[in-house]
Amino acid sequence: MRRCCPVACTIRSSAPDAASVSARADAPLMLDGSFVPTSHRGLTYPFGHVGPEPQQVLTVADGLRWVRLVVPGPLKHINCWLIDDADAAGPGVALVDTGMNLEATRADWKAMFAGGGALAGVRLTRVIGTHFHPDHIGLAGWMCDHHGCPLEMTRGEWLTARMLAADARDAVPEEMIAFWRGAGWDEEAIERGKARGWSGFRRIITPLPLGYRRLVDGQVLTIGGRTWQVVVGSGHSPEHACLLDATRGILISGDQVLPRISSNISLGVTEPEGDPLGDWLASIARLRQLPTDLTVLPSHGDIFTGLHARLDALDREHRDRLDELEVFIGQAPRRAVDCFGRLFRRAIGPELLGMATGESLAHLRRLEVEGRAVRDVSDGVWWYRKAA
């Protein structure tokens, strides 16, 4: 029997009078009349397309709240999650992801924790980072320092973050320039990349604590008297942690499963012979072993149900791209930059060139691994052709 969506049940069962609701920090959201579930391409959105307003929180289930913070670029926002918790010092909340290290983001958090704010008097017991990307752990060190709480991440994500933060070179390494040239960047694009400099990661996160608590796939965490299982995926990042409350059927999916877009899957200079798309497809297969009727709380976009439908769509989309790319390189040898028109629906300008290059290379590399493509090198440029 299909379980009741805990989000929808929370909305239906909450019928306080106006006076009691108005005293709550999330009152404007609870009274919003636009909480109408909507469906699209096999997914149902229990909240419709309503999310927390700036500096507000939204209760999505008992002991589970939602904060939305602005990020620059096409994503526009990141969803962070607060889970009621307790430690030796008393009650508090566990925070899943923190937002970017931006002045506006810090101002939003300060306003929420200030007297009269949505989180006035609330203390963090721990910060959980789903993965190392700066929109997720950009303020992790700042939060841990302010609240005196630990940071919890998988080892792969922690070490990647520490490695990137420790790389303090100012000049772009020659290996990176060779990587760009190999992918087909022209000299103008390479000069733009060099002008941006290196070691940008350490400038867009606050310093991380020297120690952390390790999360492991399958590990069961007790947070506020409820159990959450760590479910690890990869491809978008090395060892991405999702959190599953199997009892209530809730999955905090981070960037591993998003409702309307596919997470960026990039081959990078740090592991140029890796297979991130293969890792991603394998993770989809593993995640498909979870129940289909989970309520999924993604890092970008709206809360949804229909996990298997979304996983199937993600799998099909990437496999279709691989098939199309195989045909394309069968017509003539191609560089990574030549493949953008086959992979992306938007024009790729300078601001998206790096991500598009990584994604293009990930698909070409996957064709190599599957024995469907061969890479030749000419004057430092990588040319991909269909395998005979």
Backbone torsions as a table, in degrees:
resi	resn	phi	psi	omega
1	MET	NA	137.7	-178.5
2	ARG	-69.5	129.3	179.8
3	ARG	-73.7	153.5	175.4
4	CYS	-69.6	130.9	176.0
5	CYS	-60.5	121.4	-176.1
6	PRO	-62.1	-29.3	177.6
7	VAL	-67.3	-49.8	-179.6
8	ALA	-63.5	-39.0	179.0
9	CYS	-63.6	-38.7	178.2
10	THR	-60.8	-44.0	-179.0
11	ILE	-65.4	-45.7	-176.3
12	ARG	-67.2	-36.4	-174.0
13	SER	-84.9	-11.7	-178.7
14	SER	-90.7	106.9	179.7
15	ALA	-135.0	55.5	179.6
16	PRO	-74.3	160.6	176.6
17	ASP	-76.2	166.1	-173.9
18	ALA	-61.3	-35.5	-177.7
19	ALA	-65.9	-42.4	-178.3
20	SER	-72.3	-35.9	-180.0
21	VAL	-68.7	-38.5	-175.1
22	SER	-64.5	-18.8	179.8
23	ALA	-83.2	-9.4	-176.4
24	ARG	-89.5	151.1	-178.8
25	ALA	-65.2	-29.0	-178.2
26	ASP	-100.0	23.0	-176.6
27	ALA	-56.5	-45.8	-177.8
28	PRO	-58.9	-31.3	-179.4
29	LEU	-78.4	-40.3	-178.4
30	MET	-66.3	-25.2	-179.3
31	LEU	-95.3	-1.7	-178.2
32	ASP	-67.1	127.0	-176.5
33	GLY	-79.9	1.9	-175.0
34	SER	-97.8	16.7	174.8
35	PHE	-76.1	73.5	-179.5
36	VAL	-115.4	115.2	178.9
37	PRO	-57.0	137.8	177.6
38	THR	-127.8	158.4	-179.8
39	SER	-126.4	146.9	179.0
40	HIS	-160.8	122.5	176.4
41	ARG	52.9	45.9	175.7
42	GLY	84.5	-2.3	178.3
43	LEU	-107.4	147.6	173.0
44	THR	-117.0	135.5	-179.5
45	TYR	-108.4	100.8	-173.8
46	PRO	-59.6	-29.6	179.3
47	PHE	-94.9	8.0	-167.4
48	GLY	64.6	-132.7	179.1
49	HIS	-120.6	39.0	177.7
50	VAL	-103.1	134.8	175.4
51	GLY	-132.1	178.3	-180.0
52	PRO	-62.3	141.6	172.6
53	GLU	-74.7	161.5	178.8
54	PRO	-53.5	135.7	177.2
55	GLN	65.2	20.9	176.3
56	GLN	-123.3	163.9	175.5
57	VAL	-123.4	154.4	179.6
58	LEU	-127.3	125.6	177.0
59	THR	-78.1	121.8	-179.5
60	VAL	-106.1	-19.7	174.6
61	ALA	-163.5	168.3	-178.4
62	ASP	-57.7	121.1	178.3
63	GLY	75.1	16.1	-177.9
64	LEU	-137.6	119.1	-176.7
65	ARG	-124.7	161.5	-170.3
66	TRP	-124.3	131.0	173.4
67	VAL	-121.8	138.8	178.2
68	ARG	-120.7	128.2	-177.2
69	LEU	-122.2	148.3	-178.1
70	VAL	-75.8	139.1	168.0
71	VAL	-129.1	148.4	179.2
72	PRO	-72.4	160.2	176.1
73	GLY	92.8	-172.4	-173.0
74	PRO	-67.0	-22.5	179.3
75	LEU	-67.7	-34.8	174.6
76	LYS	73.2	-34.8	-177.6
77	HIS	-153.1	166.2	168.1
78	ILE	-130.6	141.2	175.5
79	ASN	-94.0	130.1	174.2
80	CYS	-117.9	154.1	-171.3
81	TRP	-127.3	137.6	178.8
82	LEU	-114.5	120.8	-179.0
83	ILE	-113.0	123.9	178.3
84	ASP	-54.9	135.5	-172.9
85	ASP	-149.3	178.1	174.2
86	ALA	-155.7	150.9	174.1
87	ASP	-139.3	-165.6	-176.0
88	ALA	-62.3	-24.5	-179.2
89	ALA	-85.9	-7.6	178.9
90	GLY	123.5	-166.2	-177.3
91	PRO	-71.3	154.4	177.9
92	GLY	-171.9	-156.8	177.4
93	VAL	-138.2	147.9	169.6
94	ALA	-91.8	133.5	-179.9
95	LEU	-105.3	124.3	176.6
96	VAL	-101.2	108.9	-177.8
97	ASP	70.2	153.5	-166.8
98	THR	-125.1	-15.2	-171.0
99	GLY	90.1	176.2	-175.4
100	MET	-82.4	160.5	175.7
101	ASN	-82.4	76.8	178.2
102	LEU	-122.8	149.5	178.9
103	GLU	-57.1	-41.8	-178.8
104	ALA	-65.6	-37.2	180.0
105	THR	-68.5	-44.2	176.8
106	ARG	-61.3	-39.0	179.0
107	ALA	-63.5	-39.3	178.3
108	ASP	-64.1	-45.6	178.7
109	TRP	-63.2	-42.4	179.3
110	LYS	-60.7	-40.8	179.4
111	ALA	-65.8	-37.0	-179.5
112	MET	-69.8	-37.9	-178.1
113	PHE	-85.1	-12.2	-179.4
114	ALA	-70.9	163.2	176.5
115	GLY	-56.1	130.5	-177.2
116	GLY	85.5	-6.0	179.3
117	GLY	-82.6	173.1	-176.3
118	ALA	-63.4	-23.8	-179.1
119	LEU	-121.5	26.8	-179.8
120	ALA	-55.9	129.1	177.9
121	GLY	80.6	0.8	-179.0
122	VAL	-88.2	139.4	-179.7
123	ARG	-118.1	138.7	176.3
124	LEU	-82.5	134.2	175.6
125	THR	-93.9	-26.2	179.7
126	ARG	-166.2	155.8	171.0
127	VAL	-114.9	127.3	178.4
128	ILE	-109.6	121.1	177.6
129	GLY	-100.2	120.0	179.7
130	THR	-65.9	-39.1	177.8
131	HIS	-162.6	176.8	-164.9
132	PHE	-80.7	-7.7	-173.8
133	HIS	-62.3	144.1	-169.5
134	PRO	-66.1	-21.7	174.4
135	ASP	-73.5	-12.0	-179.4
136	HIS	-103.1	-36.3	-178.7
137	ILE	-122.7	16.9	-177.5
138	GLY	-57.0	-33.3	-179.3
139	LEU	-113.6	16.8	-177.5
140	ALA	-61.9	-47.0	179.6
141	GLY	-62.6	-41.8	178.7
142	TRP	-60.9	-44.6	179.7
143	MET	-66.9	-45.8	-179.1
144	CYS	-62.3	-39.7	179.6
145	ASP	-66.7	-43.9	-176.8
146	HIS	-67.5	-39.6	-175.5
147	HIS	-97.8	-3.6	-179.8
148	GLY	62.1	40.1	-175.5
149	CYS	-121.8	162.4	-177.8
150	PRO	-83.6	161.5	173.3
151	LEU	-105.3	134.3	179.8
152	GLU	-120.6	126.1	179.2
153	MET	-151.1	166.1	168.9
154	THR	-73.5	159.0	-177.3
155	ARG	-64.7	-41.0	-178.8
156	GLY	-61.1	-40.4	179.3
157	GLU	-72.5	-41.1	-179.8
158	TRP	-61.7	-48.8	-177.2
159	LEU	-67.2	-35.9	177.3
160	THR	-63.7	-44.6	178.1
161	ALA	-61.5	-44.6	-179.8
162	ARG	-64.5	-39.7	179.8
163	MET	-62.9	-47.0	-178.2
164	LEU	-66.6	-39.0	179.9
165	ALA	-68.6	-30.6	-177.0
166	ALA	-81.5	-15.8	-178.5
167	ASP	-80.0	95.0	-170.2
168	ALA	-97.9	14.2	178.4
169	ARG	-63.4	143.0	177.1
170	ASP	-89.7	-40.2	-178.1
171	ALA	-82.6	144.7	177.8
172	VAL	-66.2	127.7	-178.6
173	PRO	-64.0	151.8	179.3
174	GLU	-61.4	-32.3	178.3
175	GLU	-61.8	-36.1	179.2
176	MET	-70.0	-41.0	178.4
177	ILE	-63.1	-41.8	177.9
178	ALA	-64.5	-35.5	178.2
179	PHE	-64.6	-47.0	177.8
180	TRP	-60.0	-44.4	-178.9
181	ARG	-64.6	-40.2	178.6
182	GLY	-60.5	-36.9	-179.7
183	ALA	-74.6	-12.1	176.7
184	GLY	107.3	11.7	176.9
185	TRP	-64.6	140.8	174.3
186	ASP	-83.2	173.9	-174.9
187	GLU	-63.9	-33.1	178.2
188	GLU	-63.8	-43.5	178.7
189	ALA	-65.9	-38.9	178.9
190	ILE	-64.5	-41.7	178.5
191	GLU	-64.1	-37.6	175.9
192	ARG	-63.1	-41.8	178.4
193	GLY	-63.5	-41.2	178.8
194	LYS	-66.0	-35.7	-179.3
195	ALA	-67.0	-27.2	178.6
196	ARG	-72.0	-19.1	178.6
197	GLY	81.0	-171.6	-175.9
198	TRP	-123.8	-177.3	176.3
199	SER	52.9	32.9	179.3
200	GLY	-68.1	-26.2	-175.4
201	PHE	-59.8	-44.1	-176.5
202	ARG	-67.3	-17.6	178.6
203	ARG	-87.0	-14.7	-176.5
204	ILE	-112.4	10.8	168.1
205	ILE	-129.1	155.2	171.5
206	THR	-81.5	153.0	-177.0
207	PRO	-54.9	130.7	-179.4
208	LEU	-77.3	155.0	172.8
209	PRO	-59.2	155.0	179.7
210	LEU	-71.1	-24.7	179.3
211	GLY	-122.3	163.5	179.5
212	TYR	-150.0	168.3	172.1
213	ARG	-103.5	127.4	-174.4
214	ARG	-80.5	134.0	171.2
215	LEU	-101.2	141.1	-176.6
216	VAL	-130.4	143.3	178.3
217	ASP	-55.1	130.7	-179.5
218	GLY	88.8	-13.5	179.2
219	GLN	-61.5	142.2	178.1
220	VAL	-107.5	120.2	177.8
221	LEU	-99.6	142.2	170.5
222	THR	-102.0	114.9	179.9
223	ILE	-124.6	111.1	178.7
224	GLY	60.8	33.6	178.2
225	GLY	84.9	-4.2	176.4
226	ARG	-109.3	154.4	-179.8
227	THR	-101.6	135.0	177.2
228	TRP	-127.0	125.7	179.2
229	GLN	-94.8	136.4	175.9
230	VAL	-78.7	125.4	178.1
231	VAL	-120.9	115.5	-173.1
232	VAL	-98.7	135.8	171.4
233	GLY	-127.4	171.0	179.5
234	SER	-149.8	178.2	-176.9
235	GLY	111.1	-53.2	173.4
236	HIS	-74.8	-34.5	176.1
237	SER	-151.6	170.3	-168.7
238	PRO	-65.0	-42.4	-170.8
239	GLU	-150.8	64.2	-172.8
240	HIS	-70.4	129.4	-179.3
241	ALA	-98.2	121.3	166.2
242	CYS	-101.2	161.0	179.8
243	LEU	-124.8	127.6	-176.7
244	LEU	-116.1	120.5	167.8
245	ASP	-98.1	91.8	-174.0
246	ALA	-67.2	-31.0	-178.3
247	THR	-62.8	-43.6	-178.4
248	ARG	-97.6	-6.0	178.3
249	GLY	71.8	47.1	-179.5
250	ILE	-122.7	132.6	176.6
251	LEU	-123.2	116.3	169.1
252	ILE	-84.1	106.4	-166.6
253	SER	-95.8	-8.1	-176.9
254	GLY	57.2	-134.3	176.9
255	ASP	-96.0	1.5	-175.9
256	GLN	-70.4	-31.5	175.0
257	VAL	-138.3	115.6	177.2
258	LEU	-115.4	149.1	-171.4
259	PRO	-75.6	-33.8	-171.0
260	ARG	-122.0	-16.1	178.3
261	ILE	-129.8	160.2	173.1
262	SER	-92.4	138.5	175.4
263	SER	-62.4	150.8	178.1
264	ASN	-65.5	127.7	176.8
265	ILE	-116.0	106.4	-170.8
266	SER	-123.1	139.8	167.1
267	LEU	-89.1	128.9	-174.2
268	GLY	-121.5	172.8	-176.5
269	VAL	-68.4	-24.1	-177.6
270	THR	-73.2	-23.2	176.2
271	GLU	-143.7	69.9	-170.6
272	PRO	-66.1	-17.0	177.4
273	GLU	-108.4	18.9	176.1
274	GLY	-74.0	-178.1	178.8
275	ASP	-139.5	68.0	-175.8
276	PRO	-62.2	-34.5	179.2
277	LEU	-69.7	-36.3	173.5
278	GLY	-61.6	-41.4	176.4
279	ASP	-62.0	-41.2	-179.1
280	TRP	-63.5	-46.7	-179.5
281	LEU	-64.8	-38.2	176.7
282	ALA	-65.6	-36.4	178.3
283	SER	-67.3	-38.2	176.2
284	ILE	-58.8	-43.9	179.8
285	ALA	-62.2	-40.3	179.2
286	ARG	-68.3	-42.9	-179.7
287	LEU	-65.1	-25.9	179.6
288	ARG	-68.7	-12.4	175.7
289	GLN	-76.6	-12.8	175.7
290	LEU	-76.7	159.4	178.9
291	PRO	-59.5	144.9	-178.1
292	THR	-75.0	-21.5	-173.0
293	ASP	-95.4	20.8	175.2
294	LEU	-64.5	149.2	167.3
295	THR	-88.4	119.8	-172.0
296	VAL	-101.5	126.4	178.9
297	LEU	-107.4	96.7	-175.8
298	PRO	-86.6	165.9	178.0
299	SER	-78.5	-24.9	179.9
300	HIS	-136.2	134.7	-177.3
301	GLY	97.5	-165.4	-171.3
302	ASP	-103.9	153.7	174.5
303	ILE	-58.8	136.7	-176.7
304	PHE	-146.0	164.7	167.2
305	THR	-120.7	159.9	-175.9
306	GLY	108.9	43.4	-173.9
307	LEU	-56.7	-48.6	-176.2
308	HIS	-65.0	-38.1	177.5
309	ALA	-60.8	-40.7	-179.8
310	ARG	-70.8	-42.4	178.5
311	LEU	-62.3	-41.8	178.7
312	ASP	-62.4	-40.0	179.6
313	ALA	-66.2	-41.4	178.6
314	LEU	-63.6	-44.2	179.3
315	ASP	-62.3	-47.3	-178.4
316	ARG	-63.6	-40.7	-178.8
317	GLU	-60.5	-46.0	-178.8
318	HIS	-70.9	-37.3	179.3
319	ARG	-69.0	-36.4	175.6
320	ASP	-63.5	-39.5	177.5
321	ARG	-63.5	-40.1	177.8
322	LEU	-61.4	-44.6	179.5
323	ASP	-61.9	-44.0	-179.7
324	GLU	-65.5	-38.8	179.8
325	LEU	-67.1	-36.8	178.4
326	GLU	-62.0	-41.3	176.9
327	VAL	-64.1	-42.3	-176.7
328	PHE	-62.4	-45.6	-179.9
329	ILE	-77.2	-12.2	173.8
330	GLY	-76.3	-19.6	179.1
331	GLN	-79.6	-33.3	179.0
332	ALA	-172.3	153.9	176.3
333	PRO	-60.1	142.1	-176.9
334	ARG	-132.4	150.4	169.6
335	ARG	-91.0	168.3	178.7
336	ALA	-58.3	-41.9	-177.2
337	VAL	-67.9	-22.3	179.0
338	ASP	-73.2	-16.5	-173.2
339	CYS	-92.4	-3.1	-175.6
340	PHE	-56.6	-43.8	-176.9
341	GLY	-64.0	-22.4	178.0
342	ARG	-87.3	-18.0	-173.7
343	LEU	-107.5	-27.0	-170.3
344	PHE	-124.4	146.8	-179.2
345	ARG	-89.4	-6.7	-177.1
346	ARG	-118.7	157.7	174.6
347	ALA	-68.4	141.9	-178.1
348	ILE	-102.0	106.7	176.1
349	GLY	-94.6	-177.3	-177.6
350	PRO	-57.1	-34.2	-176.3
351	GLU	-70.8	-21.5	-179.3
352	LEU	-109.6	1.5	-172.9
353	LEU	-60.7	-42.9	-177.9
354	GLY	-62.9	-48.0	-179.8
355	MET	-65.5	-41.4	-179.9
356	ALA	-64.5	-38.7	178.5
357	THR	-63.0	-47.0	179.4
358	GLY	-60.2	-41.5	-179.4
359	GLU	-68.9	-41.3	178.0
360	SER	-61.6	-45.1	179.0
361	LEU	-64.1	-35.9	178.9
362	ALA	-62.1	-40.5	179.0
363	HIS	-70.6	-41.2	178.0
364	LEU	-65.1	-39.9	177.9
365	ARG	-63.5	-39.0	178.7
366	ARG	-63.3	-39.3	176.0
367	LEU	-62.7	-37.7	174.9
368	GLU	-60.2	-49.1	-177.2
369	VAL	-61.6	-37.0	179.7
370	GLU	-80.0	-0.2	179.8
371	GLY	76.1	21.9	-177.3
372	ARG	-105.5	-5.6	-179.2
373	ALA	-144.7	155.0	176.0
374	VAL	-127.9	138.1	177.9
375	ARG	-104.9	126.5	173.3
376	ASP	-111.3	150.8	-179.3
377	VAL	-117.8	127.9	178.4
378	SER	-136.5	116.2	-178.6
379	ASP	54.0	39.4	177.7
380	GLY	80.7	0.5	-179.1
381	VAL	-103.8	137.2	-178.5
382	TRP	-92.4	124.4	178.0
383	TRP	-116.7	127.9	-177.9
384	TYR	-107.5	132.3	177.3
385	ARG	-131.4	158.9	179.6
386	LYS	-67.8	137.4	178.8
387	ALA	-67.5	146.2	-178.8
388	ALA	-71.1	NA	NA
